[in-house]
Amino acid sequence: MNVLFVCSRNRRRSPTAERIFADRVEADSGGMAPDADVPLSVDQVQWADIVVVMEKKHRSRLTRRFGRQLAGRRVICLDIPDRYDLMQPELIDLLERRMAPHLRGRTAR
């Protein structure tokens, strides 16, 4: 399963998610903002089976920008605000809890 994690600038939340889930799924991440460290691309969206956004505003922006490419892809919103640092333990715990229902049965590769 290819899982794409999306936040605003790809500096804290989505790179953290990419790192912690990489042992269970094929993971990638990108950001919606023009100054994102890794700006989200059409290729990334087309690669993904599931797109995971951190906030509702990311889902709206994603749909406006990549609506056609999202066809047939599940989009999940984790509702995780931008107030955590990269790899912060509280962020990791929150990501694990919010992603758990979507990764049931997935173990380390």
N, C-alpha and C positions, 0 to 999 in steps of 0.2 A: 504494500500500500504506500502510495506517495502522498505525503502530507506537507502542505505549504503553510507556514506560519507567517502572519502579516500583522504589522503594527505601523506606526507612523514613520519612524526614522530608521528602523532596523538597527537600533543600538543597544536595546536592553531586553525588552520582552520577547520579541520573536527570535533573536539569536539565542536567548536562554532556552526557549522552547525547542529550537532546532537541536541544540546540544544535548538536552536531557532526554529527548525522545529518539535520537539517532540510533540507539541500540535496539529499538522496537519496530521502527518503520523507516522507510526512506524519507528523510526530512530535508527541507530547505526553508529559507526565510527571505523576506523582502519587506520594503517599506513603501508606504503610499506617498510620503512627502517628497517634493522635488529634491531636497537635500539629504535623502536617505543614504545611509552607507551602502546599501544594495537596493537601488530602486527596483520596485516590482516590475517584472517584464511579462509580456505576452507568453513567452516560452515557459516561464515558471508556472503561470496559470494553466496552460495547456498540459503541462507535465503532471499536475496535481490531480489526485483522485478526490482529495478532501482539502478544502481551504479553511484554515482556522484564523479568524480575526480576533483581535483583542478587545475591540470596542464596537458598538453599533455604528458609529460614524465610519469605521473602516469598511463595514459591510456595504454601506450606502455608496461610498467612494468606489469600492471594488465593482459594484454592480454598474455604476455609471461608466466607469472606464473600461471594464472588461466583460460587459454583459454577454456578448456573443460567445466569448471563450469560456464562460462559466456554465454553459449549457451542459447538463448531465453531471455536474460536480456538486457535491454537498458543501455548503458553507455553514460553518459553526462559529458562533460568537461566544467567547469565554467571559465577556464582561470583566476584564482586568484593566483597571485604570493605570495610567502612566505615572506611577509613583514609586517604582522599584528600581534598584540598580541591577546591572548585569549580574546574573548568577546569584542574586540575593536569596538566601535560604527561604524567606517568606514567599518570594515569587516562585521559586521551585516548588514549594509545597502547594501553593495555589494552582499552578499549572498542572501538577500531578492530580490533584483532586478534581479539577474541572475537566480534564481530559480523560479521566478514568472510564466514564461510561462509553466513550467513543473508541477506546482501545481495549476493551474487554477481550481476553483471550490472546492478546499480543504479549509475547515474552521476549526477552533479549535474543537478538539474532545470533 
